[in-house]
Amino acid sequence: MDLRIFTEPQQGASYGTLLAAAQATEASGFSAFFRSDHYLKMGDVSGQPGPTDAWVTLGALSRETERIRLGTLVTAATFRLPGPLAIAIAQIDEMSGGRIDVGIGTGWYDDEHVAYGIPFPPLGTRFELLAEQLEVLTGLWSTPDGETFSFDGAHYTVVDSPALPKPVQPGGPPVIIGGGGQVKTPRLAARFASEFNLPFSPKDFFTHQVGVVQDACRDIGRDPDDLVYSAALVACVGADDAEISRRAASIGREVDELRENGVCGTPAEAVTRLEEWRDAGAERVYLQILDLDDLDHIALIGTEVLPQLS
């Protein structure tokens, strides 16, 4: 099982904090460091010092890490135009030596759009935006050198683009699509994704949703095994009960709730929990680390949990 670290910096993290967490992730042996793409805090936290831009952050981290993959869970299609986004991601892919993954979705958090003047159309329109962004992103990245790319959509039109710069990764970075929808999301994942992710859901629903996505792959003649199937779970691991309780309190959660819904407990308990997810079909898990000042948490999981699952 592949384990990755996933962070939520809109809850309160400077670039320096994220850099320390990313370097701890690399030093602890994890395969990747991911961050959310949000512009506004959620819940009863200060959110200080304020949001950081996901792709500016990843561009900087690409120069200050060496091995780990870097990516978003997930970029909102409402935030950026697809052409400039394709350029930015291709540039960061080159800066990183080909270590970028792109999680992208419809966007869902109305308040952050209002707070920063970003249009927030109805969900059906946002799915249209997402589908067209995927067409443009993958089209630009996969256009052969010397040829041009055009696309005529309801929301975006691209005419004779030179489709430059090209990412280091042939055809572009792996695309991650996720969610619990039963029709549109599986179809988009089957068509465009290298990975399907379902965050913060029960194991039974994860297994069900993987089956829906696999059926969508078969419907278009794609081998379902082409995709990686992943989950995201909050992590709260401690050497003993006192440390587990302290870490739960620091993120405003209850231990019993975390044991039920996340990866919570001693390292041995965490291994058992992750093995259950592996048996449910999860090939990769993103461990959500909410206290980014607690680098010992990342190190503990890397030392005591990761080696038993790799």
Secondary structure, DSSP 8 states (H G I E B T S, - for coil): -EEEEEE-GGGT--HHHHHHHHHHHHHTT-SEEEE---SS--SSS--TT----HHHHHHHHHHH-SSSEEEEEEEETTTS-HHHHHHHHHHHHHHHTS-EEEEEE----HHHHHHTT-----HHHHHHHHHHHHHHHHHHHHS-TT--EEEE-SS-EEEEE---S--SSTTSS-EEEE-S-SSHHHHHHHHH-SEEEEES--HHHHHHHHHHHHHHHHHTT--GGGSEEEEEEEEEE-SSHHHHHHHHHHTT--HHHHHHHSEEESHHHHHHHHHHHHHTT-SEEEEEE--TT-HHHHHHHHHHTHHHH-
